[in-house]
């Protein structure tokens, strides 16, 4: 009898969900764009921010405060995970050297990953990418040597300093906009020439701060997972 009740409840839920989807599809026919706000942003973003990448204009311009919240969530998650994993890693032994081939390949990739990550961060206002994607690559640049050898270039104290400085820089850039009687995180320095590296005002600086913050947090978290405590 109990099983029949669960089946009836499931069927009732699926029926209601189906009715809801049918109603939505009838109200929003295919081929017509029901959201006009997105179209307005796409049309106005290049002129308002000077960024060719519309995603950058939205993340750092129109939704800059939301992005600050996302970075804060990442910091809290990384800090909490580091606290949990830190105690376990201190009790275990470090991983042994992975061998000459992997060790050499990891350190050979290190500068290329740094350059690639920096490129994606600094060109986030022009092409797809930006601080979050480039920061993940920067984290991988330090984490790959951690996997290959305990003696990695990652330093936990340095990562903490970079993370704190980057987070403070993001907020300070937003406060500078308030001093100029604009909204928080409003781009300044002028829009520049569309498509040029030095364009979109202060948005590239925000992406640089995000890239450093994300990279240092993820690298520190992955180092905790692997048990590496270099410089801690």
Residue pairs with C-beta under 8 A, 6 or more apart in sequence:
28 34
33 39
41 54
41 57
41 58
41 62
42 54
45 51
45 54
45 57
45 58
45 61
45 62
46 52
46 54
46 57
46 194
47 191
48 57
48 61
49 56
49 57
49 60
49 61
49 187
49 191
49 200
49 201
49 203
50 125
50 187
50 190
50 191
50 192
50 194
50 199
50 200
50 201
50 203
51 57
51 60
51 61
51 125
51 126
51 199
51 200
51 203
52 125
52 126
52 127
52 194
52 195
52 199
52 200
53 124
53 125
53 126
53 127
53 128
53 130
55 128
55 130
56 124
56 125
56 130
56 200
56 203
56 207
57 200
57 203
59 66
59 67
59 130
60 67
60 185
60 187
60 203
60 206
60 207
61 185
61 186
61 187
61 203
64 174
64 184
64 185
64 206
65 184
65 185
67 206
67 210
68 170
68 171
68 174
68 185
71 167
71 170
71 210
71 213
71 214
74 213
74 214
74 217
75 163
75 167
75 213
75 217
78 217
78 218
78 220
78 221
81 221
81 224
82 220
82 221
82 224
85 221
85 224
85 225
86 224
89 224
89 225
89 226
89 227
89 228
89 229
90 229
92 227
93 227
94 150
94 227
94 228
94 229
95 147
95 150
95 226
95 227
95 228
96 150
97 103
97 148
97 149
97 150
98 106
98 147
98 148
98 149
102 147
102 148
103 148
103 149
105 148
106 144
106 145
106 147
106 148
106 149
107 145
107 148
109 141
109 144
110 141
110 142
110 144
110 145
110 153
113 137
113 138
113 140
113 141
113 144
114 138
114 141
116 137
117 134
117 135
117 136
117 137
117 138
117 140
117 141
117 211
117 215
118 134
118 138
118 211
119 134
120 129
120 130
120 133
120 134
120 137
120 211
121 129
121 130
121 131
121 134
121 135
121 138
121 207
121 208
121 210
121 211
122 134
122 197
122 204
122 207
122 208
123 129
123 197
124 130
124 131
124 133
124 134
124 204
124 207
124 211
125 199
125 200
125 203
125 204
125 207
126 195
126 197
126 199
130 207
130 210
130 211
131 206
131 207
131 208
131 209
131 210
131 211
131 213
131 214
132 210
132 211
132 214
134 207
134 211
134 215
135 210
135 211
135 212
135 213
135 214
135 215
135 218
136 214
136 215
136 218
137 215
138 211
138 212
138 214
138 215
138 219
139 214
139 215
139 216
139 217
139 218
139 219
139 222
142 152
142 153
142 154
142 215
142 219
142 223
143 154
143 218
143 219
143 222
143 223
143 226
145 152
145 153
145 154
146 152
146 154
146 222
146 223
146 226
146 228
146 230
147 226
150 228
150 230
151 230
152 223
152 228
152 230
154 219
154 223
154 228
154 230
154 231
155 230
155 231
156 220
156 223
156 229
156 230
156 231
156 232
157 231
157 232
158 231
159 216
159 217
159 219
159 220
160 216
160 220
162 212
162 213
162 215
162 216
163 212
163 213
163 216
163 217
163 220
165 212
166 209
166 210
166 211
166 212
166 213
166 216
167 209
167 213
169 205
169 209
170 206
170 209
170 210
170 213
173 185
173 202
173 205
173 206
173 209
174 184
174 185
175 184
176 188
176 202
177 183
177 184
177 185
177 186
177 187
177 188
177 202
178 184
180 186
180 188
182 188
185 206
187 200
187 201
187 202
187 203
188 201
188 202
189 201
189 202
190 201
191 199
191 200
191 201
192 198
192 199
192 200
192 201
193 199
198 204
223 229
223 230
